Amino acid sequence: MSGSGNILGSSCAACPLRGEAGLPVRVALIGQPNCGKSTLFNAVAGYRSATGNFSGTTVRLTWGRARVNGTQLELVDLPGIYSLTASSPTESAAKQFLLSGNTDVIVNVLDASLLSRSLELTLELREMGIPLVVCLNMMDEARRKGESIASEKLSQLLRLPVVETVANRGQGVQELFARVQESRNCPPQPAETLHWHRDVESVIQHLERRLDGSMPAGLPARFVAVKLLEGDEELHVEMKCEARETAQRLRQELARTHGRPADSVIMSERHDRAMDLCEQCASVGHPHADWRTSLDNLLTHPLWGYVCLVLLLVGFFWGVFGLGQWAEKGLLAGLAAIFQPASARLGQPGLVSVLVTSIWQGFAGGAAIVLPYLLPFLFGLALLEDVGYLPRVAYLLDGLLHRIGLHGTSVVPLMLGYGCSVPACLATRILPSRRDRFLASVLATLVPCSARSTIIFALAAFYLGAGWALAIFAFNAVVVFFSGWLLTRLWPEVSAGMILEVPRYQRPSLRMTARKVWLRLREFVVVSWPLLVGGSAVLGLAGYWHWDGYVNRGLSPLTRLLGLPASVGVTLIFGVLRKELSMVMLVQALGTTDIHAALSSAQILTFTIFITFYIPCLATIAAMTKEMGRKLTLLATAYTLALATALGVAARFLLMAAHIP
């Protein structure tokens, strides 16, 4: 997947054909946000995918392999972008990847219901000289809006293969990748019908001629000329001095003759050409009556939208608790019945007995305590995401975030934080300033991720009732709000408004949702669960040899302050590795699965509140360090630890005052 970080790598048209060399054909999927690109990727690659950063950047890509129509493909799902102008790290990374010489075919996925806007990126991609196939996705949505698209005529005008698809139903996917196979050694041919207005076209062609001999090898002359006129800094610094001077002079000429900046002229030309293509190939009739418009009016209403949000979240968390509690009771009883005969055969407590029991407790903790809550939580979150409701939540909460001085787009990392803090911290790169990225990262780590939510359900909800768990989630929201208010006063700055792509509502595919859940659950099964088993074994051996006493004594000032038993101290260390470990290691440290028999209700609530807010896990700390640097990460970690301690102590004394045992 990795390619050269230098944008001036050789173009894909010059690369050996992977399909003929026995290598998989590398296909890059690219399109504007919410065009269905990732749905198409999942329909083909699915659970066989992986993620990672593009070389030299913090932009994450998803890739996977699949055999389609008898050909081995390597699919790369590039992040959604609107342009290749490189005005953001995401756009820059997408352009670098496409020009790195490692792409055989580009599949440009378009939202057919937004054809004119989507074609602007198509016109840019066409100039890159890489084999290109246009995927008209969401054709069902276009028809619902009353739009009729002549895909054959669009193909003739673009001189590119155009395939209609409905990716979430699998329609047209086989035909799409058949065209990919046919096109992998056929770069786009020149099309005079796509040229721009004469005055702008003459400037582009003049610059193309002046670039002869000074242009980086492998890059199409027209692509370089257009990007230089747009003011692309990455290409500008790579050009020879004479070419830079010529480009600058022509930019000034364009600005003078059109009365506005040259980059605005180029974007306007591309926009006009996309509009012209759309008018020639598409017609708009009467949209079909649909439930989605009425639903959107309700769920984004200034008053009823918030009412629906609260009701939905309460129902969501209550459903997760109900399913989790039912499954936990049954699994605990079943696993206890399985292990009891084996435990009796182990005889007197000894090294082997302690080790076997500890390993079993780690396995049983993951199966009976974590999974019953984690699985329905992830499934519900994936459903809300696939339906298209989460961006509406971001829209509703935008005004609230502005009240505490945060950029409206900070909603996105906060919403991701309920799934996992790592992608939430990585998502802060969409924010415009270092200050906003820091504040959003801190608040995202305070939001209870799926692991912390599991602890809330498995402790507060299971032993004390669902109302207590819901109260902790509500309390967490209040703390996040006031933390944001406090931090924005300590680091003041005026934040801009939010531009957020809101996708259409759609019926989720259970198969695609299940794959998404597995991708998120796989990390627990592959990474966290073995850590639970291994950590339980280490803790058991530490108790057998009395090593845990040293750790507990070292943390005794903290546990004593929180009013918790000293034996709980070691579980806090494991919680820094993975939050789920705090819960399972608590069972091991207390020596019983009936936590309420060892801890009072007040202690359970104090422990839960402390775990909900304290130091992020190591993976999150690593992501924050990568995004913000060590100093700000250290400040964020110190703040969460201080906040968790203060809230834990406050909770202890408030519960004592309320006479909660």
C-alpha positions in Angstrom: 0.0 0.0 0.0 2.8 2.4 0.7 4.1 4.6 -2.0 6.7 7.3 -2.3 6.0 10.3 -0.2 7.1 12.5 -3.2 4.2 13.6 -5.3 6.4 13.5 -8.4 6.6 9.7 -8.7 6.1 8.1 -12.1 2.5 7.9 -13.3 0.6 4.7 -13.2 0.4 4.5 -17.0 4.1 3.8 -17.1 4.0 1.0 -14.5 4.2 -2.7 -15.5 0.7 -4.2 -15.6 0.2 -6.0 -12.3 -2.5 -8.3 -13.8 0.0 -9.6 -16.4 2.9 -9.9 -14.0 0.9 -12.1 -11.7 0.4 -9.3 -9.2 -3.0 -8.2 -8.1 -4.5 -5.2 -10.0 -4.4 -2.2 -7.7 -7.6 -0.3 -7.8 -8.0 3.0 -6.0 -11.5 4.0 -5.0 -12.0 7.8 -4.8 -14.9 10.1 -4.5 -16.6 12.8 -2.6 -17.7 12.2 1.0 -20.8 10.0 1.4 -20.9 8.9 -2.2 -21.1 5.2 -1.2 -17.4 4.5 -1.9 -16.8 2.6 1.4 -20.0 0.7 0.9 -18.7 -0.4 -2.5 -15.3 -1.3 -0.9 -17.0 -3.4 1.8 -19.2 -5.1 -0.7 -16.1 -6.4 -2.5 -13.4 -6.7 0.2 -15.5 -6.7 3.4 -13.8 -8.2 6.4 -10.6 -8.9 4.6 -9.6 -5.3 4.9 -7.0 -3.5 6.9 -6.2 0.2 7.7 -3.0 2.2 7.9 -1.5 5.6 7.3 -0.3 6.7 3.9 3.5 7.0 3.9 4.7 10.3 5.5 1.2 11.4 6.5 -1.4 11.0 9.2 -4.2 10.2 6.6 -5.6 6.7 7.1 -6.4 4.4 4.1 -8.3 1.2 4.0 -7.2 -1.6 1.7 -8.0 -5.2 1.0 -7.8 -8.0 -1.5 -10.6 -9.8 -3.4 -11.1 -11.9 -6.5 -13.6 -10.4 -8.8 -14.5 -11.9 -12.2 -11.5 -14.2 -11.9 -9.0 -11.4 -11.4 -7.1 -10.7 -8.1 -7.7 -7.1 -7.1 -6.0 -5.0 -4.4 -8.6 -2.3 -3.4 -7.5 0.9 -1.7 -10.3 3.0 -0.2 -9.0 6.6 -0.3 -10.6 9.2 2.1 -13.5 11.2 0.7 -12.4 14.5 -0.9 -13.9 17.2 -3.0 -10.8 18.2 -5.0 -7.2 17.4 -5.7 -6.2 21.0 -5.1 -4.3 19.9 -2.0 -5.8 22.5 0.3 -6.0 19.9 3.1 -3.8 17.0 4.3 -6.5 14.5 3.1 -6.6 16.0 -0.5 -2.8 16.1 -0.6 -2.4 12.5 0.5 -5.0 11.3 -2.0 -3.1 13.1 -4.8 0.2 11.8 -3.7 -1.1 8.2 -3.6 -2.5 8.4 -7.1 0.7 9.9 -8.5 3.0 7.6 -6.6 3.1 5.1 -9.5 1.3 2.3 -7.6 -2.2 2.6 -9.0 -3.4 0.6 -12.0 -7.0 1.9 -12.2 -8.9 4.6 -10.5 -12.6 4.0 -9.8 -14.2 7.4 -9.3 -17.4 6.8 -7.3 -20.1 9.4 -7.9 -23.3 10.1 -6.0 -25.6 10.0 -9.0 -28.2 12.1 -7.2 -25.6 14.9 -7.0 -24.2 14.4 -10.5 -23.1 18.0 -11.3 -21.1 18.5 -8.1 -19.6 15.0 -8.3 -18.3 15.5 -11.9 -16.0 18.2 -10.8 -13.7 15.7 -9.2 -14.0 13.4 -12.2 -12.7 16.2 -14.5 -9.7 16.5 -12.3 -9.0 12.8 -12.1 -9.3 12.6 -15.9 -6.3 14.9 -16.3 -4.0 12.7 -14.3 -3.5 10.2 -17.2 -4.3 7.1 -15.1 -6.9 4.6 -16.3 -10.2 5.7 -15.0 -13.7 4.1 -14.6 -16.6 6.2 -13.5 -19.1 4.5 -11.1 -22.5 6.2 -11.0 -23.5 5.0 -7.6 -26.8 5.5 -5.7 -28.8 5.3 -8.9 -31.9 4.4 -6.8 -31.6 7.7 -4.9 -31.3 9.6 -8.2 -34.5 7.9 -9.5 -36.2 8.7 -6.2 -35.4 12.4 -6.8 -36.9 12.2 -10.2 -33.5 12.3 -12.0 -32.9 10.4 -15.2 -29.2 9.9 -16.3 -28.1 8.8 -19.8 -24.9 7.0 -18.7 -24.0 6.0 -22.3 -24.1 9.6 -23.4 -22.0 10.6 -20.4 -19.5 7.9 -21.3 -19.2 9.3 -24.8 -18.7 12.9 -23.6 -16.1 11.9 -21.0 -14.6 9.2 -23.2 -14.5 7.0 -20.2 -16.3 3.8 -19.1 -19.4 4.7 -17.0 -21.2 2.0 -15.0 -24.4 2.4 -13.0 -24.5 0.8 -9.5 -26.4 0.5 -6.3 -23.5 -0.6 -4.1 -25.5 -1.3 -0.9 -27.6 -3.9 -2.9 -24.7 -5.2 -5.0 -26.3 -4.0 -8.2 -23.8 -3.3 -11.0 -20.7 -4.3 -9.0 -19.8 -7.2 -11.3 -20.1 -5.1 -14.4 -18.1 -2.3 -12.8 -15.1 -4.5 -12.1 -15.4 -6.1 -15.5 -14.8 -2.6 -17.0 -12.0 -2.1 -14.5 -10.2 -5.2 -16.0 -10.8 -3.9 -19.5 -9.5 -0.4 -18.7 -6.4 -1.1 -16.7 -4.0 -0.3 -19.5 -6.1 2.3 -21.2 -5.5 5.9 -19.9 -8.2 8.5 -20.7 -8.0 9.8 -24.3 -8.0 13.6 -25.1 -11.5 15.0 -25.5 -11.8 18.4 -27.1 -15.4 18.6 -26.0 -14.1 18.9 -22.4 -11.9 21.9 -23.1 -12.8 25.1 -21.3 -13.6 28.6 -22.5 -11.2 29.9 -25.2 -9.4 32.5 -23.1 -8.7 30.1 -20.2 -7.8 27.2 -22.5 -5.3 29.4 -24.4 -3.5 30.2 -21.1 -3.4 26.5 -20.2 -2.0 25.4 -23.5 0.5 28.2 -23.5 1.7 27.0 -20.1 1.8 23.4 -21.3 4.2 24.4 -24.1 6.4 26.4 -21.7 6.6 23.4 -19.3 8.2 21.2 -22.0 11.6 19.9 -20.7 11.1 21.3 -17.2 8.2 19.1 -16.1 8.6 16.1 -13.7 8.8 12.8 -15.6 5.6 10.9 -15.9 3.1 13.7 -15.1 0.7 14.8 -17.8 1.4 18.3 -19.0 -2.2 19.5 -18.8 -2.6 18.2 -15.2 0.6 20.1 -14.1 -0.4 23.3 -16.0 -3.9 23.4 -14.4 -2.6 22.7 -10.9 0.1 25.4 -11.2 -2.6 27.9 -12.3 -4.6 26.8 -9.3 -1.7 27.6 -7.1 -0.8 24.1 -6.0 2.2 24.6 -3.7 3.4 21.0 -3.8 3.9 21.1 -7.5 5.1 24.7 -7.5 8.1 23.9 -5.3 9.1 21.0 -7.5 9.2 23.0 -10.7 12.3 24.7 -12.2 12.6 28.4 -11.6 11.7 29.4 -15.1 8.5 27.3 -15.1 7.5 28.8 -11.7 8.0 32.3 -13.0 5.9 31.6 -16.1 3.1 30.0 -14.1 3.1 33.0 -11.7 2.9 35.5 -14.6 0.0 33.6 -16.2 -1.8 33.4 -12.9 -1.5 37.2 -12.7 -2.8 37.5 -16.2 -5.8 35.3 -15.5 -6.6 37.3 -12.4 -6.3 40.6 -14.3 -8.5 39.6 -17.3 -11.2 37.9 -15.1 -11.2 40.3 -12.1 -10.7 37.5 -9.5 -7.9 35.2 -8.4 -6.7 32.6 -10.8 -7.6 29.6 -8.6 -11.2 30.9 -8.6 -11.2 31.1 -12.4 -10.0 27.5 -12.7 -12.6 26.2 -10.2 -15.3 28.2 -12.0 -14.4 26.7 -15.3 -14.4 23.2 -13.9 -17.8 23.9 -12.2 -19.3 25.2 -15.5 -18.0 22.2 -17.5 -19.5 19.8 -14.9 -22.8 21.7 -15.1 -22.8 21.5 -18.9 -22.1 17.7 -18.8 -24.9 17.2 -16.3 -27.4 19.2 -18.4 -26.5 17.2 -21.5 -26.9 13.8 -19.8 -29.4 14.2 -17.0 -33.0 15.4 -16.8 -35.0 16.1 -13.7 -38.7 15.2 -13.2 -40.9 15.2 -10.2 -39.4 13.6 -7.1 -41.2 10.6 -5.7 -42.9 11.1 -2.3 -40.7 9.7 0.3 -40.8 9.2 4.1 -37.2 10.5 4.4 -38.0 14.1 4.0 -40.7 14.0 6.7 -38.4 12.1 9.0 -35.5 14.5 8.4 -37.8 17.5 9.2 -38.6 15.8 12.5 -35.2 14.6 13.5 -33.5 18.0 12.7 -36.2 20.2 14.2 -35.0 22.9 16.6 -37.1 21.4 19.4 -38.4 18.0 18.5 -35.0 17.0 17.1 -33.5 17.2 20.6 -36.4 15.3 22.1 -36.0 12.5 19.6 -32.3 12.5 20.2 -32.7 12.1 24.0 -35.4 9.4 23.5 -33.3 7.5 21.0 -30.2 7.6 23.2 -32.1 6.5 26.3 -33.7 3.6 24.3 -30.3 2.7 22.8 -28.5 2.4 26.1 -31.4 0.7 27.8 -31.5 -1.9 25.0 -27.8 -2.5 25.3 -28.2 -2.9 29.0 -31.2 -5.3 28.7 -29.5 -7.5 26.2 -26.2 -7.4 28.0 -27.6 -8.2 31.4 -29.7 -11.1 30.1 -26.6 -12.6 28.3 -24.2 -11.9 31.2 -26.4 -13.8 33.7 -26.7 -16.8 31.4 -23.1 -16.9 30.4 -21.8 -16.5 34.0 -24.0 -19.4 35.1 -23.1 -21.6 32.2 -19.3 -21.0 32.4 -19.4 -21.6 36.2 -21.1 -24.9 35.6 -18.4 -25.8 33.0 -15.5 -24.9 35.2 -16.7 -26.2 38.6 -16.0 -29.9 37.9 -12.5 -29.0 36.5 -11.8 -26.8 39.5 -12.7 -29.7 41.9 -10.2 -31.9 40.1 -7.4 -29.4 40.5 -7.3 -30.2 44.2 -5.5 -28.0 46.7 -4.5 -24.4 45.7 -1.0 -24.5 44.1 0.9 -22.9 41.2 -0.8 -25.0 38.6 -4.3 -24.4 40.1 -3.7 -20.7 40.4 -2.5 -20.4 36.8 -5.4 -22.5 35.3 -8.0 -20.6 37.4 -6.5 -17.2 36.4 -6.5 -18.1 32.7 -10.1 -19.4 32.9 -11.2 -16.2 34.7 -9.6 -14.0 32.0 -11.3 -16.0 29.3 -14.7 -16.1 31.1 -14.4 -12.4 31.9 -14.1 -11.5 28.2 -16.9 -13.9 27.2 -19.4 -13.2 30.0 -18.7 -9.7 31.1 -17.3 -7.7 28.1 -18.9 -9.3 25.0 -22.5 -9.2 26.2 -22.4 -5.4 26.3 -19.8 -4.7 23.7 -21.5 -6.6 20.9 -24.9 -5.0 21.0 -23.3 -1.6 21.6 -21.2 -1.8 18.5 -24.1 -3.2 16.5 -26.4 -0.4 17.5 -23.8 2.2 16.8 -23.1 0.7 13.4 -26.9 0.8 12.6 -27.2 4.5 13.6 -24.2 5.2 11.4 -25.4 3.2 8.4 -28.9 4.7 8.6 -27.3 8.1 8.4 -28.4 9.5 11.8 -25.0 10.3 13.3 -24.4 13.3 11.1 -27.8 14.6 12.1 -26.7 14.4 15.7 -23.6 16.4 14.8 -25.8 19.0 13.2 -28.0 19.2 16.3 -25.0 19.5 18.7 -23.1 22.1 16.5 -24.8 25.1 18.3 -24.1 23.6 21.7 -20.4 23.3 21.0 -20.2 26.8 19.8 -21.6 27.9 23.1 -18.5 26.5 24.8 -16.2 28.0 22.2 -15.4 24.9 20.1 -15.4 24.5 16.4 -18.6 22.9 15.2 -16.8 20.1 13.4 -15.6 19.0 16.8 -18.9 17.1 17.0 -17.4 14.4 14.6 -14.5 13.3 16.9 -16.9 13.4 19.9 -19.4 11.1 18.2 -16.6 8.8 17.1 -15.4 8.7 20.7 -18.4 6.6 21.7 -17.0 3.9 19.5 -13.3 4.2 20.2 -11.0 7.0 21.3 -8.3 6.2 18.8 -10.2 7.1 15.6 -11.8 10.0 17.5 -8.3 11.5 18.1 -7.2 10.8 14.6 -10.4 12.5 13.3 -9.4 15.8 14.9 -7.1 16.5 12.0 -10.1 17.8 10.1 -10.2 20.8 12.6 -8.5 24.0 11.4 -6.2 24.9 14.4 -3.9 23.2 16.8 -5.9 24.6 19.7 -9.2 23.0 18.4 -7.4 19.7 17.7 -6.1 19.6 21.3 -9.4 20.5 22.9 -11.4 18.1 20.8 -8.9 15.3 21.6 -9.2 15.9 25.3 -13.0 15.9 25.2 -13.1 12.8 22.9 -11.1 10.9 25.5 -13.5 11.9 28.2 -16.4 10.5 26.2 -17.1 6.8 27.3 -15.8 4.6 24.5 -17.2 1.2 23.9 -14.8 -0.3 26.4 -15.7 2.2 29.1 -19.4 1.9 28.2 -19.0 -1.9 28.8 -17.6 -1.2 32.3 -20.5 1.1 33.1 -23.0 -1.5 31.9 -21.3 -4.4 33.6 -20.8 -2.7 36.9 -23.3 0.1 37.6 -26.1 -1.3 35.4 -25.7 -4.9 36.3 -25.3 -4.5 40.1 -27.2 -1.3 40.8 -29.7 -1.0 38.0 -30.0 0.6 34.5 -30.9 4.0 36.0 -27.5 4.4 37.6 -25.8 3.6 34.3 -27.9 6.2 32.5 -27.2 8.7 35.2 -23.4 8.1 34.7 -23.8 8.7 31.0 -25.7 11.9 31.6 -23.2 13.0 34.2 -20.4 12.3 31.7 -22.1 14.6 29.1 -22.3 17.4 31.7 -18.6 17.0 32.6 -17.6 17.0 29.0 -19.6 20.2 28.4 -18.0 22.0 31.4 -14.6 20.7 30.6 -14.9 22.2 27.1 -16.1 25.4 28.6 -13.2 25.6 31.0 -10.5 24.6 28.5 -11.7 27.1 25.9 -11.4 29.8 28.5 -7.9 28.8 29.3 -7.0 28.7 25.5 -9.4 31.2 23.9 -9.9 31.5 20.2 -12.7 32.4 17.8 -14.0 29.2 16.0 -15.5 29.2 12.6 -18.7 27.6 11.5 -19.2 24.0 10.5 -19.5 22.6 7.0 -20.7 19.0 7.3 -21.7 16.5 4.6 -25.1 15.0 5.7 -25.8 11.8 3.8 -29.2 10.5 2.9 -31.2 8.2 5.1 -30.9 4.6 3.8 -32.0 1.1 4.8 -29.0 -0.6 6.3 -27.7 -3.8 4.9 -27.5 -6.3 7.7 -24.7 -8.1 6.0 -22.7 -4.8 5.6 -23.5 -3.8 9.2 -22.4 -7.2 10.5 -19.1 -6.9 8.6 -18.5 -3.4 10.1 -19.3 -4.7 13.6 -16.8 -7.6 13.1 -14.1 -5.1 11.9 -14.5 -3.2 15.2 -15.0 -6.3 17.3 -12.0 -8.0 15.8 -9.6 -5.8 17.7 -11.1 -7.0 21.0 -11.0 -10.6 20.0 -7.5 -10.5 18.5 -5.8 -8.0 20.8 -7.9 -7.3 24.0 -9.1 -10.8 24.8 -5.6 -12.3 24.8 -4.5 -9.4 26.9 -7.3 -10.2 29.3 -6.3 -13.8 29.6 -2.6 -13.0 29.9 -3.2 -10.1 32.3 -5.4 -12.4 34.5 -2.6 -15.0 34.5 0.0 -12.4 35.5 -2.2 -11.0 38.2 -2.9 -14.5 39.5 0.8 -15.3 39.6 1.5 -11.9 41.2 -1.0 -12.8 43.9 0.4 -16.3 44.4 3.9 -14.9 44.9 2.6 -11.7 46.7 4.0 -9.3 44.1 0.7 -7.5 43.7 1.2 -6.1 47.2 4.0 -3.8 46.0 1.8 -2.3 43.3 -1.2 -1.9 45.6 1.0 -0.3 48.3 2.3 2.2 45.7 -1.2 3.1 44.7 -2.7 3.0 48.2 -2.7 6.8 48.5 -5.0 7.0 45.5 -7.2 4.0 46.4 -7.5 5.3 50.0 -8.5 8.7 48.7 -11.2 7.1 46.6 -12.4 4.8 49.5 -11.6 1.6 47.6 -9.9 -1.6 48.8 -6.1 -1.6 48.3 -6.4 -4.7 46.1 -8.1 -2.6 43.5 -4.9 -0.6 42.8 -3.4 -3.1 40.4 -6.5 -3.1 38.2 -5.9 0.6 37.4 -2.5 -0.3 35.9 -4.1 -2.8 33.6 -6.7 -0.3 32.7 -4.1 1.9 31.1 -3.3 -0.9 28.7 -6.9 -1.5 27.7 -10.0 -0.2 29.5 -11.7 -3.6 29.4 -8.8 -5.0 31.6 -9.9 -2.9 34.5 -13.2 -4.7 34.7 -11.9 -8.3 34.3 -8.9 -7.6 36.5 -11.3 -6.4 39.1 -12.8 -9.8 39.2 -9.4 -11.4 39.5 -8.2 -8.9 42.2 -11.3 -9.4 44.4 -11.3 -13.1 43.9 -15.0 -13.3 43.0 -17.3 -12.8 40.1 -19.9 -11.3 42.5 -18.4 -7.9 42.8 -21.2 -6.6 44.9 -20.2 -9.1 47.6 -16.8 -7.4 47.8 -17.6 -3.8 47.1 -20.4 -1.6 48.4 -22.8 0.2 46.1 -20.9 3.5 46.8 -17.6 1.9 46.0 -18.9 0.4 42.7 -20.1 3.9 41.7 -16.9 5.6 42.7 -14.8 3.0 40.8 -17.0 3.3 37.7 -16.8 7.1 37.7 -13.1 7.1 38.1 -12.6 4.6 35.3 -14.9 6.6 33.0 -12.7 9.6 33.2 -9.1 8.6 34.0 -6.0 8.2 31.8 -6.8 7.1 28.2 -5.5 3.7 27.0 -2.0 3.4 25.5 -3.3 3.2 21.9 -5.2 6.5 22.4 -2.1 8.1 24.0 -0.1 7.0 21.0 -2.6 8.5 18.6 -2.7 11.8 20.5 1.1 11.9 20.5 1.1 11.5 16.8 -1.5 14.2 16.2 -0.5 16.8 18.9 3.0 16.0 20.1 4.3 14.8 23.5 3.8 18.1 25.4 0.1 18.5 24.7 -0.5 14.7 25.1 1.1 14.9 28.6 -1.1 17.9 29.5 -4.2 16.0 28.3 -3.2 12.9 30.2 -2.5 14.9 33.4 -5.9 16.7 33.0 -7.9 13.5 32.7 -6.1 11.9 35.7 -6.7 15.0 37.9 -10.3 15.2 36.7 -11.0 11.5 37.4 -9.5 11.8 40.8 -11.4 14.9 41.7 -14.7 13.4 40.5 -14.1 10.1 42.2 -13.4 11.7 45.5 -16.4 14.0 45.1 -18.6 11.0 44.2 -17.4 9.2 47.3 -18.3 11.9 49.7 -21.6 12.8 48.0 -22.6 9.1 48.2 -21.7 9.0 51.9 -23.7 12.2 52.5 -26.6 10.6 50.7 -26.3 7.5 52.9 -25.8 5.2 49.9 -24.1 2.0 51.4 
